[in-house]
Amino acid sequence: MFEKMENNTLYEAKIHLLFSLVGNNYLKDIRLFKAFLDVHLEEFIPEEFAYHVRLYDDRPALFYHQNEYNYRTISAPHMISIMLQGLALKDTKDELLILGAKSGYIAALAHKLAPEGKITILEANAEVARITKENLEKLNYQDKIKVIVKNPLDGMPDLAPWQKILVTGAIKQEKIYPLLNQLDPKEGVLFAPIGEAQIQVYTQFLRINDEYFGKKQLQVRFTPLVTEIELDELELITDFSEFEENAETNAKKMDPVSITYTSSILDDIELEPHPKIQLSKSEIKPQDIALTFLIVIEEVIEAFKSEEDAYQCKNFLNNISLLVNILENFRKKFNLNFKKMKNSLNQLKAYNLVRQEIASTEKSGLSPKNLDKKINIINKQLSEINTLQEIIKAEIMKIKKS
């Protein structure tokens, strides 16, 4: 359920971005398409950076900055698509470990893909962890997504096995060995950018019993995963040289992990969330997008019904209009009834203009006459929004049957 909608300009930019990701073959899972629509990126950007970030450009978004050497970004949307699809999260109870917080945005999207599973984020910087925790609490995700200040490379062996592990920063291959041992032996998946230089290889690792298989996906450019535990801006629990020494000591205690690099086994195993669909080869179809937009419209309608602020209602109606206008591209293919939709929307907008006029006089107190007018117009608007909802439900059924 939506608590609020993005302003129309941002929402339009997001939709253009999603169509670009689909067209460039980055975004292949309709569940993730829907998740991007539901989760608002600006909720994860602190106010002081809001004017420095071009939201919904396909580039990293700055959310934390102390100096030129200490800053953090949320990955570019195309990279987030690659990450989350590479994990192949299932709708059921996949337990996901994320190494590096990224302000909580990736975790929030992942929660939409696996709503029944729990997510744990390990973050070395206490301030970044605090920002992330607050972002997730605003969305009431605190019961589903936990944020822990800890060296990400330690993983969470006490909570293992993990069905999925996502590494969000560049990492040496030998550093992932302890993490591989924390994977679920029943097809656990780890996805990480492997390499020390400026260019890494994003690699998907699969564990089957005590065998490990790797598939190199693509070259990427990531900053190193931050592993220094930072209590605050001035104090470090562990300096880097000490960490390197401890990590090497821990690695020596472990049996070496043998990884077989192949592509065939990962294609044959049903890693994807839908049986018999190979995610790496699948494409989002027009029917998927049309159905998703209609479902989003219905969800916005439900939120609209409980919204008391006339100006926020205006924002809801503008976003519905935007989605309906885009759906017109599917008019002939699915025989959608746009005349009924638009007539209902126009009526709702007219009612809302009256509500806004009444709201502008409320500060000085409502007269009994204006109060009666307000109640009357709200009742008419609720009746009309129910009419629009029935139209949308009928269109959803039509597409499902097509």
Residue pairs with C-beta under 8 A, 6 or more apart in sequence:
1 299
1 302
1 303
2 38
2 299
2 300
2 303
3 139
3 303
4 303
4 312
4 315
5 11
5 300
5 303
5 312
5 315
5 316
5 319
6 14
6 40
6 42
6 315
6 319
7 315
8 315
8 318
8 319
8 322
10 40
10 42
10 55
10 56
11 319
11 322
12 322
13 55
13 56
14 36
14 37
14 41
14 55
14 56
15 37
15 322
15 323
15 326
16 56
17 36
17 56
17 57
17 58
17 77
18 27
18 33
18 36
18 37
20 58
21 27
21 58
21 77
21 78
21 81
22 28
22 33
22 283
22 284
22 289
24 78
25 283
26 77
26 78
26 81
26 82
27 33
27 36
27 78
27 81
27 85
27 284
28 81
28 85
28 279
28 280
28 282
28 283
28 284
29 84
29 85
29 113
29 273
29 279
29 282
29 284
30 284
30 288
30 289
30 292
31 91
31 112
31 113
31 273
32 81
32 84
32 85
32 109
32 112
32 113
33 284
33 288
33 289
33 292
34 112
34 292
34 295
34 296
35 109
35 112
35 113
36 77
36 109
37 292
37 296
38 112
38 296
39 105
39 108
39 109
39 112
41 55
41 56
41 61
41 74
41 105
42 50
42 55
43 135
43 138
43 139
44 63
44 74
44 103
44 104
44 105
44 108
44 135
45 53
45 55
45 61
45 62
45 63
45 74
45 103
46 63
46 64
46 131
49 62
49 63
49 64
49 65
52 62
53 61
53 62
53 63
55 61
56 77
58 76
58 77
58 78
59 76
60 73
60 74
60 75
60 76
61 73
61 74
62 71
62 72
62 73
63 72
63 73
63 74
63 103
63 131
64 71
64 72
64 103
64 125
64 127
64 128
64 131
65 71
65 72
66 233
72 101
72 102
72 103
72 125
72 128
73 102
74 80
74 102
74 103
74 105
74 106
75 83
75 102
75 106
75 168
79 220
80 105
80 106
80 109
82 202
82 217
82 218
83 106
83 166
83 168
83 191
83 202
84 106
84 109
84 110
84 113
84 166
85 279
86 189
86 191
86 202
86 204
86 217
87 96
87 110
87 164
87 166
87 189
87 191
88 164
88 189
88 271
88 272
88 273
88 279
89 96
89 110
89 113
89 114
89 117
89 164
89 273
90 114
90 163
90 273
91 113
91 114
91 115
91 116
91 273
92 114
92 116
92 117
93 114
93 116
93 117
94 114
94 117
94 163
94 164
95 117
95 118
95 119
95 120
95 159
95 161
95 162
95 163
95 164
96 107
96 110
96 114
96 117
96 118
96 119
96 120
96 162
96 163
96 164
96 165
96 166
97 119
97 120
97 122
97 155
97 156
97 159
97 162
97 164
97 165
97 166
97 182
98 106
98 107
98 110
98 119
98 120
98 121
98 122
98 165
98 166
98 168
99 122
99 152
99 153
99 155
99 165
99 166
99 167
99 168
99 169
99 179
99 225
100 121
100 122
100 123
100 152
100 167
100 168
100 169
100 225
100 226
101 107
101 121
101 123
101 125
101 128
101 129
101 131
101 132
101 147
102 132
102 168
103 128
103 131
103 132
103 135
104 121
104 132
104 133
104 135
104 136
104 141
104 145
104 147
105 135
106 166
106 168
107 119
107 121
107 132
107 136
107 141
107 145
108 135
108 136
108 139
108 141
108 145
110 119
110 166
111 119
111 141
111 144
111 145
113 273
115 144
117 163
118 144
118 145
118 146
119 144
119 145
119 146
120 145
120 146
120 148
120 156
120 159
121 129
121 132
121 145
121 146
121 147
121 148
122 148
122 150
122 151
122 152
122 154
122 155
122 156
123 129
123 132
123 147
123 148
123 149
123 150
123 152
124 149
124 150
124 151
124 152
124 226
124 227
124 228
124 229
124 230
125 149
125 226
125 230
126 149
126 230
126 231
126 232
127 230
127 232
127 233
129 147
129 148
129 149
132 147
133 142
133 147
136 142
136 145
136 147
148 156
149 229
150 156
150 229
151 227
151 228
151 229
151 238
151 243
152 167
152 225
152 226
152 227
153 171
153 175
153 178
153 179
153 225
153 227
153 247
154 178
155 162
155 165
155 178
155 179
155 182
156 162
156 182
157 178
157 181
157 182
160 181
160 182
160 183
161 182
161 183
161 184
161 185
161 188
162 182
162 183
162 184
162 188
163 183
163 184
163 188
163 189
164 188
164 189
164 190
164 191
165 179
165 182
165 183
165 188
165 189
165 190
165 191
165 192
166 190
166 191
166 192
167 176
167 179
167 190
167 191
167 192
167 193
167 225
168 222
168 225
169 193
169 222
169 223
169 224
169 225
169 226
170 193
170 194
170 195
170 196
170 200
170 222
170 223
170 224
170 225
171 192
171 193
171 194
171 224
171 225
172 194
172 195
172 196
173 194
173 195
174 251
175 247
175 251
176 190
176 192
176 194
176 205
177 251
177 254
177 256
177 257
178 250
178 251
178 254
179 190
180 190
180 205
180 207
180 212
180 257
180 259
181 254
181 257
183 189
183 190
183 205
183 207
184 207
185 207
185 208
185 209
185 210
186 208
187 206
187 207
187 208
187 269
187 271
188 206
188 207
189 204
189 205
189 206
189 207
189 271
190 204
190 205
190 207
191 202
191 203
191 204
191 205
192 202
192 203
192 205
193 200
193 201
193 202
193 203
193 220
193 222
194 200
194 201
194 202
194 203
195 201
198 221
199 219
199 220
199 221
200 219
200 220
200 221
200 222
201 216
201 217
201 218
201 219
201 220
202 216
202 217
202 218
202 219
202 220
203 214
203 215
203 216
203 217
204 214
204 215
204 217
204 266
205 212
205 213
205 214
205 215
205 259
206 212
206 213
206 214
206 215
206 265
206 266
206 269
206 271
207 213
208 269
211 260
212 257
212 258
212 259
212 260
213 259
213 260
213 261
213 262
213 265
213 266
214 259
214 260
214 261
214 262
215 261
215 262
215 263
215 266
216 261
227 240
227 243
228 236
228 237
228 238
228 239
228 240
228 243
229 236
229 237
229 238
230 236
230 237
231 237
238 246
267 278
267 280
270 276
271 279
272 278
272 279
272 282
273 279
286 330
286 333
287 334
287 399
287 402
289 330
290 327
290 330
290 333
290 334
290 336
290 399
291 396
291 399
291 400
293 323
293 326
293 327
294 327
294 392
294 395
294 396
294 399
295 396
296 323
297 320
297 323
297 324
297 392
298 389
298 392
298 393
298 396
300 316
300 319
300 320
301 320
301 385
301 388
301 389
301 392
302 389
303 316
304 313
304 316
304 317
304 385
305 382
305 385
307 313
307 316
309 359
310 352
310 355
310 356
310 358
310 359
311 356
311 359
313 352
313 355
313 381
314 349
314 352
314 356
317 345
317 348
317 349
317 352
320 345
321 345
324 338
324 341
324 342
324 345
327 336
327 338
328 336
328 338
330 336
331 338
334 395
334 398
334 399
334 402
335 398
336 395
336 398
337 391
337 394
337 395
340 391
341 388
341 391
341 392
341 395
344 384
344 387
344 388
344 391
345 388
347 384
348 381
348 384
348 385
348 388
351 377
351 380
351 381
351 384
352 381
354 373
354 377
355 374
355 377
355 378
355 381
358 366
358 370
358 373
358 374
358 377
361 370
366 374
